[in-house]
Amino acid sequence: MRFSASLLASIAITASTALPAAALPDPTDPYVHLEEIEGERALAFARAENERSLPRLQNDPRYAELHAQALAIATAKDRIPMVGFAGDGTLRNYWQDADHVRGIWRATSLESYRAGAPEWRTILDLDALAKAENANWVWKGVDCLAPDDRLCLVSLSNGGKDAVEVREFDTQAGKFVGGFKLPEGKHRVTWIDADTLAVATEWAPGEMTTSGYPFVVKLLKRGQALADAQEVFRGRRDDGGYGVSPYTLRDADGRLQAVLIHRPLDTFNAETYLLTDAGPVKLPFPLKSSVQGLIDGQMLLSLEQDWAERGLKSGDLVAFDLAAVKADAAKATATLVLRPTERQSIEQVATTRNRLVVALYEDVKGQVLAFEHGPQGWRSKKLDLPGEVSVGVASASDRDDRLMLTVTGYLTPSTQVLADAGTGASEVLRTMPERFDASRHVVEQFWATSKDGTGVPYFVVRPKDLKFDGTAPTLLYAYGGFQVSMTPAYSGAVGKLWLERGGVYVVANIRGGGEFGPRWHEQGLKLNRQRVYDDFFAVSEDLISRKITSPKKLGIMGGSNGGLLMGVALTQRPELYNAVVIQVPLFDMIGYTHIGAGASWVGEYGDPANPEERKVIDTYSPYQKLAAGKDYPLVFLETSTKDDRVHPAHARKAAARLKELGYDYLYYENIDGGHAAAANLNETAKRQALEFTYLTQRLMD
């Protein structure tokens, strides 16, 4: 089965919503000029802040060693290549190291890879391309045409922005071809056949949603000018901001079975349309549901809300006969495939040639189930894999039932497993070398009790001989939004730069995430947003009450939506923390709907233009809550000029407001890097070294 990744390309803050009216900047905000992403005054502010802050970290004698360690880990050539099955029978991989800082796209055979010393064939060298074109290209992925994956659409970003340029590449010829090419934009594109694409983009100047995403889908033929493409679907300008996305369902042989269109109405509610010869037909699915793929003629649908008339629950995975859906979707029977318990969540759904594969988590620990469809319905078996870890499906083959799995844990170096979903057989292909000495550490899971009585799990990675006297320097990380789960994962940088030096690392699985399915996420939405923050404070207090750490030794870190969490923690409970790392954050929640892609996320946070929702946002928006005379710890703000998603204005304005109020703070704006705050491995290492130098100064000195 082939299911275009167009729809699934977004994680975390990448969804959309409609606004009742276009939000405008606040004319009374003295720092509104910092919202000009590359405005002269804004960039001058960023450069001045970098010049003021960076020496305080980089002149610390420990910075150089931390940077060298971070760079060695980031560019290590003995990392596990994240390979994927390609339709031509090869394994493909995008690889970055010290010699390929931007990266190379390459291929090898399974036999060669299995042997341990693969013979790689370079498909595309991004460093060479960037040099030849004098461009700051950042790889943003590729979409290849089944079944042989010869023709591919390569997405290239200037400096890491979400907006990309799309070019057609022939993997057999090893070059870009004079075929399909889309100029820079926030495109949603998928193959229909070798000579046709379905494209959602800004077809005419300003033809975008309120939050800057496309809402019109057209079919573009090979050799056809963009202006001549045929329109097949039109949403509305006030539709969900992430915009419409065309995608396809294909069988295991690559034959097209259906063209679907995802039309968001708000951040989490969306309509699904089937494109027919007579035009688009809206399917009668719940608005909170997601098409997950096709196997044996069965279309898979995951539910993020109850479907009462069908007797189905939020979190269920169900199947429809695709032929029946095409004939009369309202009468098509929904068959339950899997219903997670209250302690479980479906993290991934994939298909091989003959099997449906589900990564299922229970109490934030993973397992993989393989389902077979037959006359008696769906039968499953659990693959024999290690327990108490995270398990992810990195790739699934359409040619057979092979899977490439990743098994990882906080102290368990990532292991790459080749498994067969049909037979259940598995073999270890690679295990990442240890990046730090984990023998002296232990992982524990605890539960804190939030303000409303809800149990909130969190993981603690600590030295085995930890003295429970409140003196351990502790870094607490969390996200808490967009149904994103924080599952156990090995981080060489955290291990080497923090754990090995005596630190404790904690990850909180607070509401807003997806650790226990859609319900865990829904409990922290909009009017209930404070629950997310109360969960985080409950974990913080539990760490202190267990005497793992103390406020003087407790630091926190979070990015994007997690950066907002950090801002709320700073302004609501500053007495709990002595270090706060605020990465690429949201911060001005009263004005966020007019900044960057902010209108995309009204379904998560609520709309400041709605009086009831504004009342709640007023209680926590960090930018407005910053005040003089508070006992704020020295904070470290990080952002990226090229972040066209959240936008650097949030961090800039936070810094400006802190300065106005007389507080000391640290600030780093990467002039490139996008929402990840790093455009290449060198920049990633620099950011990590800055962060852990700061944490060392605040929590270890």
N, C-alpha and C positions, 0 to 999 in steps of 0.2 A: 504494500500500500504506500502511496505517496500522498502526503498531506502538506501543502505549501506552508512554509514557516512564516509567511507574511503576517498572518494574524497573531502568531505567537511570539513575534519578535520583541514585544514589550514585556518588561518585568518591572516591578516596583512602580515608580512614578512615571507611567507612560500611558495612562488611560485618558478618558475624555468625558466631557459633560457640556451641557448647554447652560447659558446664562440668560436670565430674563432681559438683560440689556448689556450692552458693551460696557465693561468696567473701565474707568479712566483713572489716571494718576491723581493723587491728592495734591491740589495746588498749594496747600499749606505745609506740605512736607518739605523741610529745608534741604533734604538730601535726595529729592526726586531726580536730580541730574545724574545720580549714580546709577539710575536705571537705564541710561544709554549704554548699551553693552560695550561698545567701543568708542564712546564719546571721549573727546579730548580731556575734559575735566575728570571724567571717571577713570580713565587710564592713568592720568597723572596721580590721582589719589592712590590707585593700586600700586604704582611703582614706588611712590613715597612710603607707603606702608611696608612694602617688601624691604626697602632699603633700611627702614627703621627696625623691623622685626628680625629679619634673617640673621644679621650678625649676632644677635643675642642667643641664637641657637647654633649657628654654624661655627662660632668662635669658641664654643664649649669644646674642650679637648676630647670629649667622648663622641662628638658628632662624627668625626672622620671615621672612627672605627665602626660605629653603627651604620654609616653610609656604605662602607666597604662590605660589611656583612649583608646588608640589604641588597646591594647590587649583585653580590656573588650568588645569592639565593635567586634573585629575579632573573638573572641571565645564565644560570647553571645549565650546562648542556646535558646533564644527566636527569633532567626533569622528565616526567612521563609525557610523551606526545599524546595529545587528546585526538586520537584518530577516529575517523568515521567511515562507514562503508559507502563506497561509491558504486554507481550502477554499472561501471565498466569492470567491476571485480577488484579494483584496487582499494587501498585505504588512503584517505586523504587527511591532511593535517595542516593547520596554520601554526607556524613556529616562530618564536622570537628568542634571541639570545644575544650575547655580546657582539657577535658578528652580524647579526640581523636584528637591529634594534627595532625597526618598524615591522619586519617579519617577512617570511617567505611562505608561500602556499606550495605544498609539495605532495607527492604521492609515492607509494611503494606497494609491493604485493603483500598479502597476508603471510605467505610462506617466508618471505624475507624478513618481515617484521617479527614473526614468531621466532626466527633463528637468533634474534638478539642484536644483530648488527645490520639493520635494514639499509638497502641501497635506495636512497631517495632520489626521485626525479623532481627537479624544481619546475613547478607550473608557472608561478609568477613571483618575482622578487620585488617586494614593495619598496625596499631601500633603493634599488636601482631605478625603479619607476619614479620615485620622488626626486631623486637626483637628476634624472633626465628631464623631468618636467619642472624642476625647481619648485616643488610643491610639498606641503607638509601633510602628505597623505597618511591617514589612519584607516586601517582595515575595519570595515563594518559588516563583513559577512558576504555570503554568496548564495545564490539560488540557482540550482542547475535543473535542466530539463530531463525528466525521466523518459525512457528507462536507462539510457547509457550515460547520462550526466556529462555529455561532451560539451554542449552549449550551456554557458553559465552567465548569470547576471552578477557582476561584481559591484559592490557598493563601497565607494571611497569617500571618506570624510576629510574635509580641510580642517586639520587641527583637533579633530575629535567631536565636532558638532554632530547633532542628530541629523541635520540636513546632509544629504549625500548626493554624489554624482553616481549614476548607474551606467555601466558599460558592459557590452556583450564580449565575452571571452570564449575562445575555442580552445579547450584543454588539449585536444589532440594536436592542433597546429601550434599551441603554445603562444598565442598572441591575441591581442584585442582585434576584433574584426569590425569591418565597417558596417555593422548591423545596427542593433538597437543601442541608443545612447540617450540618457535623460540628463538634463542639466541639474545643477544643485537644487535640491528641494527635499521636502519631507514626503517622499514617494511611498506608495504601497503598490507593489507590483508582483505579478505572478505569471508564469508561463501558461498559455492555453495549448499551443502547439509550437512547432519549430518556427513558424512565421507569424505568430500572434501572441501579444501580451495583453493582460488585463491590467490597467494602470489607473491608480487614483493619485492625482497630483493637482497642482495649482495650474489649471489649464488656461486661465486668463488672470491677469493681475488682480489680486484681491479676492479671487474665487476660493476662499478658504473659510473654515469655521471660525467662530469667535476666538478660539485659542490657537488658531494658526495651522490647521490641518485640513487635508483635502476632503471634499464631500461628493465629488463627481467621479464616476468610474467610466472609462472608455476602453474600447478595444483598439489596440495599435498594431497595424500590420507592418511587416518587414518592408523597409524602404518608404514607408508613409511618413509624411510630415506630421508633427504633433497636432497641428491645426486641423488635420484631416481625419483624426481618430474618430471612431464612431461611439457616441454616448450610449451606454446601456443601463446606467443607474445614476440617479441624482438624489442625494439626501437634501438636507437643509442647512443654511448657513449657521443656524443656531443649534445644530446637532452637536452631539458629543464631540469634544475638542480633539480627540485622538484621530478622528476621521474614519471614513469608510475604508474597509480593507477587502479586496477580492482575494479569494483563495480557492484551491481546487482539491477535489478528492479523486485519487487515482487508485487503480487496483495494483496488485503486486507486480504486474508486467508493465506498469506505467501508463496503461490506457486510461484516458480521461473518463470519469464517471459522473462528475458533477462540478459545476462552477457555483460557488457560494459567495455571498457578500455579507460582511459583518458591518452593521450600521449601529454604532453606539448612540444611545440617547442621553446617557450620562455616564459617569465614571464606570459603573458596573452593570447598568441595564442596557441591553442591546437587542436589536432585531436581527434575524437571520433570513436572508433571501436566497432562493434558488433561481439561478439565471436560466431561463428557458427560451425557446425560439420565439415565444409570444411575449417575452419580457420577464422582468423579475417577479417572482411569486414569494410573498412573505410566508415563512413557515411558522406554524402555531406552537412554537417552543416558548418556555418561560423566558422572560427578559434577562434573568440571571441564569444563564446556561451557556455552555461552550461546546462546540463541535470539536471532538478530539481525534477523529480519523475514520478510517474505513478498513474493515477486515472481513473477508468472506461475504461480501455484499451487505455487511451490517455497518450502519453509520453509528458511531459512538458519540454519546452526549453526556457531559457531566453537568450536574445541577448545583447551583449555588443558592437555590431557594426551594421551598416545598412546592410540589406540583400536585395540589390536593385532588383535582379531578382525576388524576391518574394514580393516586395512592402512592406517590413517590416523595422522597424526603430530600432536603438540602444535603448535599454531599454525595448523593447517589451517582453511580455510573450506570447508564442505561444504553440500550441498543435498539435501533430501528432498522427494518429492512429498507434499504435505500430505494429499491424499486417501488415499494409501497408508498414511501414518502413522495416519490415523483408522481405516482398515480393520484394519490389523495392523502396529503400529509395529515389532515384532521382525523382520518380513519386509521392511520398507521398505528400498529401496536408497539408500545414501549415495553421492552423486556429488561428487567432488572439484572444487571451483571454483578454489581458489588455494592453493598451498603456498609460503609464504615461504622464502627461503634463510636460512642462519645469520646473515646480516647484515641481514635484513629483519624488519619487524613490521607487522602489520595494526593500524592505529590507529583506524580508523573504518569502519563499514559502514552504508550508507544505500540507499534505493531511491527511484526516481522511478516514473512510470507504467509504463515499459517497460524500465528499466535498473537493474541492480545497480551500485552505486558503492562503491569501496573506496579509502580513503586509505592508501597503502602507503609505509612509510618504509624507507630503506636507509642505514645508517650515520648515522641520526638526521636524514635529509634527506628531504623529502616529495615525493610524486607522487600523482596520482589516476588510477585505472583505471575504465573503464566496461565492464560485462559485459552481453552480450545472451544470453538463453536461447532456444534453438531446438531443432529435431529433432536436430541434430548436437551438442548439448550447449551449453557455455558458450564464447563468444568474447569477447575483451577488446581494448580499445584504450586507449592512454594519452592523456589530455587534454594539449593543448599549453599548458603552464604554466611559469613560471620555475623554475629549478633552484636547488639549494643553499639552500632555504628550507623553512619549514613550510607545509603546505597542509591546511586543514581544511574539512569540509563543514558549513557553518552551517545550511543548510536544503535540503530536496529536495521538489520539487512532486509531488503525486499527480495533478494535472490534466494534466501534460505531462512532459517530461524535463528541465526546467530545474533548475539547481542554483545555490545561492548559496554561493560559496567565499570563504574568507579566506586570503590569501597574506601571510606575514609572515616577518621575520628580525630578528636583533639590531640591525641598522643599517638595515633596510628597513621603513619605515612600513607598517602594515597596509593591504593593498589588497583591495577587495571586487570579486569577479569574478562576473558572471552567465555561466554556461556551459550548454550543451546537451549532456547525456550521450548523446543519440542522434546528433547531427551532429558533435559535437566543437567546434562554434563557441563562442567566448567573447568577452566584452567587459568592459573595466574600467568599473565603475560609480563607484567612489569610491577615492581614495587619501588616507589620513590625512595632514594637514600634518605636516611634521617638527617634533618637539617639542624637538629639540636639534641642534647642528651635528655631523653624523656624518661630515663630509668628512675629518676628521683621524683617523679611526679605521679599524681593519681587524678582521675576524673570522677567527680561525684555529681549526682543530681539531687537537688533539694527543691522544696516547694515553699513559697512564701504565701501569706494570706493577704490579699488586697483589701482595700477599704470596704468593699461591699461583700467581703467574705469569700470571694472567688480564689481558688488555689492557682498559683502561678508558678510553673516550673522554671528552674534555671540550672545551668551547668557551671560547676566550679572546677577549674584546673589548677591544682596547687601542689606545692612540695609535700612529699609524704611526711616529712618531719616538721611540718608547719606548727609553730607555737600559736595556740589560740589565745593571743593576748592583745589582738587589735593592732598589731604593728606591721602587718604584711602589706606592702604596696600592691594595690589591687586595681585592675582595669576592668570596668564593667561596660559591655557592649550590648546594644539593643537596636531594634528597628521599629517594630510595632505599627505596621501599616500595609495596606494594599494586598492583604492575604499572602504576604511573603513570609515563608518559614525560615527561621534561623536554626538549621540543623547542624549537627557536629561536623566539623571539617578541620583538616590539618592545615596549619599555617606555619611555614618555616620561618617567616619574618616574626610573627608573634612569639614563637618558641625561642628563637635565637636572640631577638632584641629585648625580650621581656621575661619569659619564663626562666630561661637559663640564667638570668641575672638576678633571680630571686623573686620575681613578680608572680602574682596570682592573676589568672584570667577568668572572667566570668561572662557568660552569655545568657541573657534573660529572654524567655519565650513569652513575652507579654501579649496581651490582646491587641487586636489590629492585624496580627500576623495570621498565618494559615496553619499553625501547628496542630490544631484540632478541627480543621476543616472550615467551611464558610462561617459557621456560627461564631467561632473564635474571632474572626475578622469583624463580623457584623456587630459584635458587642462593643466595639470601639469606634463606631462610625458617628459622624456629625454631632448630634446632641449628646452623645455618650463619649465624646472624645476624652474627657477627663479620666475615664477608666484606664485608658492606655497609660497615662502619666502616673496615676495612682498605683498601677501594677509595677511600674518601674521604681517608684519610691518604696513600695513594699519589699521588693528584692533588695534595694539598697539598705533598708533598715534591717532586713533579715541577715545580711552579711555582717552588719555591725553588731547585731544582737548575738550572733554566733561567735563573735570575737575573731572572725576571719580578718577583719580590717576595722578601720575607724575613719571618721570623716577626714581627719588629717592625711590619711593614707589612701583614700578612695578617689579614683579618677574615673571619668566616664567618656565614652566615645560613641559617635553615631554620625551617619551621613545621609544627606538628602532628607527624606521624611524622618530619618533618625537624627539628622541635624536639627530639625524642629524640636524633636524630643529633648535634645541637649539644651536648646534655648529655653524650653519650658522648665527643665530641671534647674537651670541657672537662675531663672527669675522666681520660681515657686519654692524651691528647696535648696538654696545655695549653701546652707549650713551643713549639708550632707557631703559636700564634695570639695576637694582641694585642687582638682584638675578637670577641665572640660575641653575636649577636642570636638569642635563643631565643623563637620566636613560638608562642603557644598550644600548648605542648608536652605530650607525655607525658614523665614524669620518674621517677615511682615505679613501676618495672616489677615489683616484687615485689607491690605492692598494686593494680596497675592494673585487675585484673579486677573489682573492686568499686567502682571510681570511674567515674561517668558511664556511657558505653556501652562501657567497657573490655572486658567479656566478649565483645564483638563480634569482637575481634581476636586471639583465641588462635591461630587458624590462621596468623596472620602471625608472632607472636612466641613462641608456645608458652604453656603453662599453668604458672604458678608452683606449682600444686598437684601437678604431675607432677614427681617427683624428678629425672628425667633432664633435663627442660626447665628446671626450676628451677636446676639446676647451671650451665647456660649463662647464664640471665638474671642470676644472681648476679654473673657476671663483668663485666656492663656496666650494670646499672641505676644511672643517675646519682644518684638520691636517696640510695641506700645507699653509693655510691662516693665521695661528697663527703667530704673529710677535711681535717683541720687541717694547717697547715704546707706546703701546696702552693703552687706559683707560678701560681695562677690569674689570668688577666687579668680586668679589670673586665667583668662581663657585663651584658647588658640583657635582662631577662625581660619578656615581654608576654603578656597573656591577656585574656579577656573574661568578665565575670560571667555573661552569658547563653549561654555556650558549654555547652550541655547534651550535647555529643558527647564531646569529650575531657575537659572539665570544668576550671575554673580551679584546682582543688585542686593539680594538678601544679606549676604555676608558683608558687602561694602557698607550698607546702611547700618548694620549691627555695629560694625567697627566705628563708624562715624558717630553713632549715638553714644557708644561707650566713651569715646573721646570727649564728646560734648559734656558728659556727666562727670568727667574727671577720673575715669578708671584707666588702669593700665591693662594692656591686652597684647596679644601677638596676632599677626595677620600674615597670611601668605596667599597670594593670587598667582596661580600658574597661568601664564599668558596663553598657553595652549592647553589641550587636555580634555575638553568636553566635560560631560557630567561625571566621568570617572576620575576627574581631576588629574589625569596623567595621559599623555598622548603616546608615550613609549616607555620602555622598561627603565631607562635612566631616570625619567621623571618620577616613575613609581618609587624607585629606590630613594630618591631625594625626599619625596613626601614622607615615606615611612621613617627615614632617619630623623627628619624634623620632628615628627610626632613623638617618637620614642626618646629623643633628646629632651623635649619638653616634659614628657611624663617622668623621665628620670629626675629632672630638676625639681619637679613639684612633689613627687611621691617617694623618691629614694634618697634625696639629699637630706 
